[in-house]
């Protein structure tokens, strides 16, 4: 599942962005390394924080289920 941010052009229209800004990631509570690990696209040139993108990130993080640690198997002692 890939997520794509929306960016406002100069004429006011919306288009797909290249990645989320650092400010948007901070608002959601994700740092740079976590975003890279989760394959969230980051655009280092952007400075804006769009509420729509923040909502998109929050929704995406809710959809990810935290993986449970695997249980160790009991060793067979014959």
N, C-alpha and C positions, 0 to 999 in steps of 0.2 A: 504494500500500500504506500503510495507516494502522496505527499501533500505539497501543495503549491500556494504560495502567498499571492495576494492581489496588490497591485501598486497603482496609484493614481497618476495618470499622465498629465501633462501641462494643460491640456484642453479640458480636463475634468473627467475624462473617460477612464474606466478601469481596464487593466490588462494583467496577464499573468506575470508575476515577478520571478526573478532568478533565485531568490532565497529570502529568508527572514532576517531582519536586522538584529543587532546585538541587544538593542533596547527591548524588542519584542520578546526575545529569549529571556532576558532578565525579569520582565513582568510576569512571565509564566513560572519562573524559578528554575530555569535550565541554564547551566553554564556551557561554554563553548565545546568542551570535551564530550559532555553528555550528548549534545546535539549531533556531533560527528558520529558518536557511537550509535545513535538512534537513526542515522541516515537522514537527518533533517537538513535541508539545504540552507546555507547561510550566505548572505550577501554582505560582505564587509564594507561596501561602499555606501550602503543605505544608512541614514540617520533617523528616519521617521519611525513612528510607532502607530500603526493602524489598529484600531480596536477589532476590526474584522479578522485580522491575522492573529491577534492574541486569542480570540475565541476559537479560531481554527486550530491553533496549537493546543489549547486546553482540551478541546474535543478529541484530538488525536492522541494525547497522552492518556485520556480516560479509556480510549479503545485498546490501548496496549495493556495486556494483562501481565502482572509481574510473575515471572517464572518461579516456581517453587523449587527449593533445592532438592536434588535427588536423594533418595534414601539409600544408604549403603546396604549392600546385600550382606546377609550373614554368610560367613565363610563356612564351607562344609568341612567339618572336622570328623574324619572317619575313625 
